[in-house]
């Protein structure tokens, strides 16, 4: 017959310990997911074809690049460790509202002008088997 007692002191300690390990596991996993990249690159595509690639880092100088799309020129601003769509000929301006991006996997897409800006990471120290 099952006991109707509440949680014992040992149960509470076990639950607390599991929660602490889960919390630290999430923190460590998130840190290594974003911090494991040796280099980050800004890739600019027009109609799905790569047209420019830049290394992104803390020492990156502010620069603005004009990219010709289907409607006209989009201006992309690259700053210290981040990038954004500075100006675009599209009517809705959704790509401008995204703001700055800085992590691998993030991207800005201007569908009307068919220009995409994305950040990719390079893990030079890991091979395909490890990754």
C-alpha positions in Angstrom: 0.0 0.0 0.0 1.4 3.4 -1.0 2.3 5.9 1.7 0.3 9.2 1.8 3.2 11.2 3.4 4.5 14.3 1.7 8.0 14.9 0.4 10.7 13.9 2.8 13.8 16.0 3.4 15.8 13.6 1.2 13.3 14.1 -1.7 13.6 17.8 -1.5 17.4 17.7 -1.5 17.3 15.4 -4.6 14.9 17.7 -6.5 16.9 20.7 -5.6 20.1 19.1 -6.8 18.6 18.0 -10.1 17.3 21.6 -10.7 20.7 23.1 -9.9 22.4 20.7 -12.4 19.8 21.4 -15.1 20.3 25.2 -14.6 24.1 25.0 -14.9 23.7 22.6 -17.9 21.6 25.2 -19.7 24.0 28.0 -18.9 27.1 26.1 -20.0 25.3 24.8 -23.2 24.2 28.3 -24.2 27.7 29.7 -23.6 29.4 27.0 -25.7 26.8 27.2 -28.4 27.4 30.9 -29.1 31.0 31.1 -28.0 32.4 28.0 -29.8 32.9 29.9 -33.1 36.4 30.7 -34.1 35.3 33.3 -36.6 32.0 34.9 -37.6 31.2 36.0 -41.1 28.6 38.3 -42.6 27.2 36.8 -45.8 25.2 39.0 -48.2 23.1 37.3 -50.8 21.0 38.6 -53.7 18.4 36.2 -55.1 20.0 33.3 -53.1 23.5 33.9 -54.5 26.3 35.0 -52.3 27.7 38.4 -53.5 29.8 39.5 -50.5 31.4 38.0 -47.3 33.1 39.8 -44.4 34.8 38.7 -41.2 32.8 40.0 -38.2 34.6 40.9 -35.0 35.2 43.4 -32.2 37.9 45.1 -34.4 35.6 45.5 -37.4 35.4 49.1 -38.5 32.0 50.7 -39.2 31.3 50.5 -42.9 28.3 50.7 -45.2 27.9 48.6 -48.2 25.6 49.2 -51.1 24.0 46.1 -52.6 21.9 46.1 -55.8 18.7 44.1 -55.4 15.6 43.7 -57.6 14.1 47.1 -56.5 17.3 49.1 -56.1 20.1 49.5 -53.6 20.0 48.2 -50.0 22.6 49.7 -47.7 24.0 47.3 -45.1 25.9 48.7 -42.1 28.6 46.5 -40.5 29.8 47.6 -37.0 31.7 46.2 -34.2 30.6 42.5 -34.0 27.2 43.2 -35.5 25.4 44.1 -38.7 22.1 45.7 -39.7 20.0 46.7 -42.8 20.6 50.5 -42.8 18.5 51.5 -45.8 16.3 49.6 -48.2 14.1 50.5 -51.2 11.2 48.3 -50.1 7.9 49.8 -49.1 7.2 48.0 -45.9 10.6 48.3 -44.2 10.3 45.1 -42.2 14.0 44.4 -42.8 14.9 47.7 -41.2 12.9 46.9 -38.1 15.0 43.8 -37.3 17.8 46.1 -36.1 21.3 44.8 -35.3 22.1 41.1 -35.4 25.3 39.6 -34.0 25.0 35.8 -33.5 25.6 33.0 -36.0 22.2 31.8 -37.4 20.6 35.2 -37.3 19.6 36.8 -40.5 17.8 39.8 -42.1 15.8 39.3 -45.3 14.3 41.9 -47.5 11.9 39.9 -49.6 10.8 42.7 -52.0 14.4 43.5 -52.9 15.6 39.9 -52.6 18.6 40.7 -50.4 19.5 38.6 -47.4 22.1 39.3 -44.7 23.1 36.4 -42.4 25.8 35.6 -39.9 27.5 32.3 -40.1 30.1 30.8 -37.8 33.3 28.8 -38.4 34.4 26.2 -36.0 38.0 25.7 -37.1 39.0 23.5 -34.2 36.1 21.0 -34.6 35.9 18.4 -37.3 32.7 17.0 -38.9 32.7 14.0 -36.6 32.9 16.1 -33.5 30.3 18.6 -34.6 
